[in-house]
């Protein structure tokens, strides 16, 4: 069977100012590590022979119909504006329209230098590739909008980071790779015609019911509000919420130093480059609002008389904290078994979280154990839970089937940081069994899987991962 990808490339038909035409740089000895058959079916991709797929998804062979490009964008990185970024180690092969009617990008990440590499090598090493594969697919299974992983390939080459590391390429799938930074680069350069063209393209591709730039802003706001609430509900910390990592499509994108919390604390930070805690768990809603404001600033540049647009954009942005809070409250109500609404619910949830933080309670396991009556075991001082549970049990009397609601909202399995690190270390030694096992278990995160209870266990003191790294 021959690999077939039914490309239909709309972004490559935009003016050349939007990207650089760039073929992936071939590698020495590609070997296919993983291929996502279920995702391939959605994309209408016909798999080929193993060697053919290794050559294609490593970038050695450009498939028929592809139009490889590196996209241009800029962005705020930790609050500081960088006027030109772009795909420094990624090539967009093209797009497909899936069986569900959704248009998606097919991108090779780690595919070599581009005009935007900024002295980087354009490569990725195996660890971050496997991390993104596992975590992005787990996020999809959790029901949170995300880019996905189609394939992972070893390159047979060495990448220099802290030391020599095995190289790899990830094939990433996204509804698009349009970012806030894609708009910022044209606004910052005063290229208003390109900014208008991009705005029209984003509306047509993602929000066809929007009637102009401010409607686009409103649609992005709503999508991102839902996304951030989703992150918070599973204890996910993105780690690098720069505007160039903020998707217009409302998907989780760019899994670098990301992590899921073990013990709950609102100020948790894992990213080794987030030294001031800008992107800590509890700061993510505020950063999302800040990022939306940067998008608003860029979009406004296309208005000849921007005064009215400024007023409308301000109103749109100022509404975002309330929308995030509404989405957050709906998700956390479900996490404690509530289907109905009561004015005291927010305080009840906040009280539980405070007690969890004070008692080093595991975020995932505490919420999962609420339905089984074993949540108190997660607390250093179980009495702290018991005091809260008295009020909670009274509240539950008004609910019909709280156990089912909780089990549907609280995963039993997440990509535990220590398990991901152990998986990476095994793969570096040539053992991919932990990688494949993680993917299999995390594909069904809301199901009890007795044979996988070790993957639900929090880390021991020696296993705790204190910092995560982006891999560049």
C-alpha positions in Angstrom: 0.0 0.0 0.0 1.3 3.5 -0.9 1.0 6.4 1.5 -1.6 8.9 0.3 -2.4 12.3 1.8 -5.2 14.3 0.2 -3.7 17.8 0.4 -5.8 20.9 -0.1 -3.5 23.8 0.8 -5.3 27.1 1.4 -2.6 28.9 3.4 0.0 28.3 0.8 -2.2 30.2 -1.7 -1.8 33.4 0.4 0.8 36.0 -0.6 4.5 35.0 0.0 4.8 37.7 2.7 2.9 35.2 5.0 5.6 32.5 4.9 8.8 31.3 3.4 8.7 28.3 1.0 11.0 25.8 2.7 11.3 22.1 2.2 12.2 20.0 5.3 15.9 19.1 5.6 16.5 15.3 5.2 17.9 13.2 8.0 20.3 10.3 8.0 18.4 7.2 9.1 14.7 7.7 9.8 12.8 5.1 11.8 9.1 5.2 12.5 8.4 5.1 16.2 4.6 5.7 16.2 1.8 6.3 13.8 -1.7 7.3 14.9 -4.0 5.2 12.8 -7.2 6.5 14.3 -6.2 10.1 13.5 -5.1 9.1 10.0 -8.5 7.8 9.3 -10.1 11.1 10.3 -7.6 12.9 8.0 -8.4 10.5 5.1 -4.8 9.5 5.0 -4.0 6.1 3.6 -1.0 4.6 5.4 1.9 3.2 3.4 4.7 0.8 4.1 6.7 1.5 7.3 9.8 2.7 5.5 7.8 5.0 3.2 6.1 6.6 6.2 9.4 6.9 8.0 10.9 8.8 5.0 7.9 11.0 4.6 7.3 11.9 8.3 11.0 12.6 8.8 11.0 15.0 5.9 13.2 13.0 3.5 10.4 12.7 1.0 8.0 15.5 0.3 4.6 13.8 -0.5 2.7 14.5 -3.6 0.4 17.5 -3.2 2.4 19.0 -0.3 3.6 22.7 -0.5 6.0 23.0 2.4 6.3 26.4 4.0 7.6 27.9 7.3 5.0 30.4 8.6 5.9 34.0 9.7 4.7 35.4 13.0 6.0 37.5 15.9 4.9 37.6 19.6 5.3 38.6 23.2 7.6 36.2 25.0 7.3 36.5 28.8 5.8 40.0 28.2 8.5 41.3 25.9 7.7 41.8 22.2 9.9 40.1 19.6 9.2 41.6 16.2 10.0 38.4 14.2 9.8 34.8 15.2 8.3 32.3 12.8 8.6 28.6 12.3 12.3 28.1 13.3 12.1 24.3 13.4 8.9 23.4 11.7 7.6 23.0 8.2 3.9 23.0 7.3 3.5 20.4 4.6 -0.1 21.4 3.8 -3.7 20.8 4.8 -6.3 18.1 4.6 -10.1 18.3 5.0 -11.1 15.3 7.2 -14.1 13.0 7.2 -15.6 15.4 9.7 -15.4 18.3 7.3 -12.7 20.0 9.4 -9.6 21.5 7.7 -6.4 20.7 9.5 -2.7 21.5 9.1 0.0 18.7 8.8 3.2 20.1 10.2 6.7 18.5 10.7 8.2 19.7 13.9 12.0 19.3 14.2 12.4 19.3 10.4 15.6 21.5 10.1 16.5 25.1 9.7 14.3 27.7 8.1 14.8 31.4 7.4 13.3 32.0 10.9 15.6 29.7 12.9 17.5 32.6 14.5 20.8 30.6 14.8 19.0 27.5 16.0 19.6 24.1 14.5 15.9 23.6 13.6 15.9 20.2 15.1 14.1 18.4 18.0 15.4 15.7 20.3 13.5 12.6 21.1 12.3 13.6 24.6 10.2 16.6 23.7 8.8 14.8 20.7 7.6 11.9 22.8 6.3 14.2 25.5 4.2 16.2 23.0 2.9 13.0 21.4 1.8 11.6 24.7 0.5 14.8 26.3 -1.4 16.1 23.2 -3.1 12.8 22.6 -4.0 12.6 26.3 -5.5 16.1 26.2 -7.6 15.0 23.2 -8.9 12.0 25.2 -9.6 14.3 28.1 -11.9 16.3 25.8 -9.8 19.5 25.8 -9.2 21.1 22.4 -5.6 20.4 21.3 -3.3 19.9 18.5 -2.7 16.2 17.9 0.2 13.8 17.0 0.1 11.8 13.8 3.6 10.3 13.8 6.9 10.3 15.6 10.2 9.4 13.8 13.7 8.9 15.0 16.2 10.6 12.7 19.3 8.6 13.4 21.1 11.8 14.1 22.4 13.5 17.2 21.0 16.8 18.5 23.1 18.9 20.9 21.2 20.2 23.9 22.6 19.7 27.5 24.6 17.0 25.7 24.2 14.8 22.7 20.6 13.6 22.3 18.9 11.4 19.8 17.1 13.4 17.2 13.4 13.1 16.2 10.6 14.6 14.2 7.0 15.0 15.3 4.1 15.2 12.8 1.7 17.6 14.4 -2.0 18.1 13.4 -3.8 21.4 14.1 -7.0 23.1 13.0 -4.5 25.8 12.0 -1.2 27.3 13.2 -2.6 30.8 13.2 -1.5 32.5 16.4 -2.0 36.0 18.0 1.6 36.5 16.8 0.6 35.9 13.2 -1.6 39.1 13.5 1.0 41.0 15.5 3.7 40.7 12.9 1.7 42.5 10.2 0.3 45.0 12.6 3.7 45.8 13.9 5.1 46.2 10.4 2.2 48.4 9.4 1.3 45.9 6.6 -2.4 46.6 6.8 -3.3 44.9 3.6 -1.7 41.7 4.8 -3.4 42.1 8.2 -6.8 42.5 6.5 -6.1 39.5 4.3 -5.2 37.4 7.3 -8.3 38.5 9.2 -10.5 37.5 6.3 -8.7 34.2 6.1 -9.0 33.4 9.8 -12.7 34.2 9.7 -13.4 32.1 6.7 -11.4 29.1 8.1 -12.4 29.2 11.7 -15.4 31.4 12.4 -17.4 31.8 9.2 -20.3 33.4 11.1 -18.1 36.3 12.2 -18.8 39.5 10.4 -15.5 41.4 10.8 -12.4 41.8 13.0 -14.3 42.5 16.2 -16.5 39.5 15.7 -13.3 37.5 15.2 -12.0 38.8 18.4 -15.2 37.8 20.2 -15.1 34.3 18.8 -11.4 33.8 19.8 -12.2 35.1 23.3 -15.0 32.6 23.7 -13.0 29.6 22.4 -10.0 30.5 24.6 -12.3 31.0 27.7 -13.5 27.4 27.2 -9.9 26.2 26.7 -8.4 27.8 29.8 -11.2 26.5 32.0 -10.5 23.0 30.5 -6.9 23.3 31.5 -7.7 24.4 35.0 -10.1 21.6 35.5 -7.5 18.9 34.9 -4.6 20.7 36.6 -2.7 21.4 33.4 0.0 24.1 33.3 1.1 25.1 29.8 4.3 26.7 31.0 4.9 29.2 28.1 1.8 31.1 27.3 3.5 33.6 25.0 1.3 35.2 22.3 3.0 33.1 19.6 1.7 30.0 21.5 -1.9 31.3 21.7 -4.0 29.7 19.0 -6.7 31.6 17.1 -8.6 28.2 16.8 -8.8 27.8 20.6 -6.6 24.7 20.7 -3.8 23.9 23.1 -0.6 24.4 21.0 3.1 24.1 21.5 3.7 21.6 24.3 7.1 22.6 25.6 7.7 22.7 29.4 4.1 21.7 30.1 3.0 19.6 33.0 0.1 18.3 35.1 0.0 19.1 38.8 0.5 16.4 41.3 -0.1 18.0 44.7 -2.4 20.9 44.3 -1.1 24.5 44.8 -2.3 27.5 42.8 1.2 28.9 42.4 2.6 25.7 40.9 5.2 26.3 38.2 7.2 23.6 36.4 8.8 25.4 33.4 12.5 25.9 33.9 12.3 29.2 31.9 9.4 30.7 33.9 11.6 32.0 36.7 9.1 34.6 37.9 6.0 32.4 37.8 4.3 34.5 35.1 2.6 31.3 33.7 1.9 29.6 37.1 -1.3 27.5 37.2 -3.5 30.2 38.8 -2.2 32.9 36.5 -3.3 31.2 33.3 -6.8 32.9 33.1 -5.2 36.4 33.6 -2.6 35.7 30.9 -5.2 34.5 28.5 -6.9 37.9 28.9 -3.6 39.7 28.4 -3.0 37.7 25.3 -6.4 38.6 23.9 -5.7 42.2 24.5 -2.6 41.9 22.3 -4.8 40.4 19.6 -7.2 43.3 19.9 -4.4 45.8 19.6 -3.3 44.1 16.4 -6.8 43.8 14.9 -7.6 47.5 15.6 -4.8 48.6 13.3 -6.8 47.8 10.2 -9.6 50.4 11.0 -9.3 53.8 9.3 -11.2 55.3 12.3 -10.2 53.1 15.2 -12.0 55.0 18.0 -15.2 53.0 17.9 -13.2 49.8 17.4 -11.1 50.5 20.5 -14.3 50.9 22.6 -15.8 47.6 21.2 -12.5 45.7 21.6 -12.2 47.0 25.2 -15.7 45.7 26.0 -14.9 42.3 24.4 -11.6 41.9 26.3 -13.1 43.1 29.6 -15.8 40.4 29.4 -13.3 37.6 29.2 -12.5 37.1 32.9 -16.2 36.6 33.6 -16.5 34.1 30.8 -13.5 32.1 32.0 -15.0 32.1 35.5 -18.4 30.9 34.2 -16.7 28.0 32.3 -14.5 27.3 35.3 -17.4 27.1 37.6 -19.4 24.8 35.3 -16.5 22.4 35.1 -15.7 22.4 38.8 -19.3 22.0 39.7 -19.3 18.8 37.8 -16.0 17.8 39.5 -17.8 17.8 42.8 -20.9 16.1 41.4 -23.2 19.1 40.9 -25.5 19.4 37.9 -27.6 22.2 39.3 -26.5 25.7 40.3 -26.5 27.4 43.7 -25.0 30.7 44.7 -22.9 29.0 47.3 -21.2 26.6 44.9 -18.2 28.8 44.1 -17.4 29.3 47.7 -17.8 25.5 48.3 -15.3 24.7 45.5 -12.8 27.4 46.7 -12.9 26.0 50.2 -12.1 22.5 49.0 -9.2 23.8 46.9 -7.8 25.8 49.8 -7.9 22.7 52.0 -6.2 20.7 49.3 -3.4 23.2 49.0 -2.9 23.2 52.8 -2.8 19.4 52.9 -0.7 18.6 49.8 -3.6 16.7 48.3 -3.1 15.2 44.9 -5.2 17.2 42.4 -6.3 14.4 40.1 -6.7 11.6 42.7 -8.6 13.8 45.2 -11.3 14.7 42.7 -11.5 11.2 41.3 -11.9 9.8 44.8 -14.8 12.0 45.7 -17.2 9.5 44.0 -15.8 6.5 45.9 -15.7 8.2 49.4 -12.0 7.9 49.6 -10.9 11.5 49.0 -10.0 12.1 52.7 -7.1 9.7 52.2 -5.4 12.3 50.0 -5.1 14.8 52.8 -2.3 15.1 55.3 -4.9 15.9 57.9 -8.1 14.0 56.9 -10.2 16.1 59.3 -9.7 19.0 57.0 -11.6 17.1 54.3 -14.2 15.9 56.8 -15.1 19.4 57.8 -15.7 20.4 54.2 -17.5 17.2 53.3 -20.3 17.9 55.8 -21.3 20.9 53.8 -20.8 19.2 50.5 -22.9 16.2 51.4 -25.8 18.5 52.3 -25.4 20.1 48.9 -25.4 16.8 47.1 -28.8 15.9 48.5 -30.3 18.0 45.7 -28.5 16.1 43.0 -29.9 13.0 41.2 -26.8 11.1 40.2 -23.7 12.9 41.5 -21.4 9.8 41.2 -21.9 9.6 37.5 -21.4 13.3 37.1 -18.1 13.2 39.0 -16.7 10.1 37.2 -17.4 11.8 33.8 -15.6 15.0 34.9 -12.7 13.6 36.9 -10.1 11.5 35.1 -8.5 8.6 36.8 -5.4 9.0 34.6 -3.3 12.0 33.4 0.2 12.1 32.0 2.0 12.1 35.3 5.3 14.1 35.0 7.4 11.3 36.5 5.9 8.7 34.3 6.5 10.8 31.2 10.2 11.3 32.3 10.6 7.6 32.9 9.1 6.9 29.5 11.6 9.3 27.8 14.5 7.8 29.6 13.5 4.3 28.5 13.0 5.4 24.9 16.5 6.9 24.8 17.7 3.5 25.7 15.7 2.0 22.9 12.7 0.7 25.0 9.4 2.1 23.7 7.2 -0.2 25.8 6.5 2.6 28.4 5.6 5.0 25.6 3.1 2.7 24.0 1.6 1.7 27.4 1.1 5.4 28.4 -0.6 6.1 25.1 -2.9 3.1 25.5 -3.9 3.9 29.1 -4.3 7.7 28.5 -6.6 7.1 25.6 -9.3 6.1 28.1 -8.6 8.5 31.0 -12.1 8.4 32.6 -12.2 4.6 32.8 -11.0 2.6 35.8 -8.2 0.4 34.5 -7.1 -1.9 37.4 -4.0 -3.1 35.5 -2.7 0.4 35.3 -3.1 1.6 38.9 0.6 2.3 39.0 0.2 5.1 36.4 -2.4 6.8 38.7 0.0 6.9 41.6 1.6 10.2 42.6 5.4 10.4 42.5 7.4 9.3 45.5 9.7 12.0 46.9 12.5 10.7 44.8 10.4 10.7 41.6 9.0 14.3 41.8 9.8 16.3 38.7 10.6 19.8 39.8 11.3 21.4 36.4 10.3 20.8 32.8 12.2 21.9 29.7 11.1 23.1 26.3 13.7 21.1 24.4 15.0 24.0 22.2 
